[in-house]
Amino acid sequence: MNRDQVKGAAKDTAGKIQRKVGELTGNENQQAKGTAKQVEGKVQKGVGNVEQALDRADKESRSQRTRNS
């Protein structure tokens, strides 16, 4: 896992907690903030997933070029 994947997962979890607390207390502002934090976390985790996929593809490409040389 890379940094964006870890931070994104943490933000998603924190957002879930914040949203749930907002639901339990009837605080719509906290619910909205929690939902926004969840979305931010999911996006950041997605960025990390793309970075990881690109890194793997780059390593595979370099490995194939080395084998073909």
C-alpha positions in Angstrom: 0.0 0.0 0.0 1.2 3.5 -0.8 0.7 6.7 1.2 -2.4 7.8 -0.7 -4.1 4.5 -0.2 -3.4 4.5 3.6 -4.4 8.2 4.1 -7.5 7.7 1.9 -8.6 4.7 3.9 -8.1 6.6 7.1 -10.1 9.6 5.9 -12.9 7.3 4.7 -13.1 5.7 8.1 -13.0 9.0 10.0 -15.7 10.3 7.7 -17.9 7.3 8.4 -17.5 7.9 12.2 -18.2 11.6 11.8 -21.3 10.9 9.7 -22.6 8.3 12.1 -22.1 10.6 15.1 -24.0 13.3 13.2 -26.8 10.8 12.6 -27.0 9.8 16.2 -27.0 13.4 17.5 -29.3 14.7 14.7 -26.6 17.1 13.6 -27.0 17.4 9.8 -23.9 19.6 9.5 -21.7 16.8 11.0 -23.4 14.3 8.8 -22.6 16.3 5.7 -19.0 16.9 6.8 -18.6 13.2 7.5 -20.0 12.3 4.1 -17.6 14.8 2.4 -14.7 13.4 4.3 -15.6 9.9 3.1 -15.8 11.0 -0.5 -12.4 12.7 -0.1 -10.9 9.5 1.4 -12.3 7.3 -1.4 -10.9 9.7 -4.0 -7.5 9.8 -2.4 -7.5 6.0 -2.1 -8.4 5.7 -5.7 -5.5 8.0 -6.6 -3.3 5.7 -4.7 -4.7 2.7 -6.5 -3.9 4.3 -9.9 -0.4 5.2 -8.8 0.2 1.7 -7.7 -1.1 0.2 -11.0 1.0 2.6 -13.0 4.1 1.7 -10.9 3.4 -2.0 -11.5 2.9 -1.5 -15.2 6.2 0.5 -15.4 8.1 -2.2 -13.5 6.6 -4.9 -15.8 7.5 -2.9 -18.9 11.1 -2.4 -17.7 11.4 -6.1 -16.9 10.2 -7.1 -20.4 12.6 -4.7 -22.1 15.4 -6.2 -20.0 14.4 -9.7 -21.0 14.2 -8.8 -24.7 17.6 -7.1 -24.8 
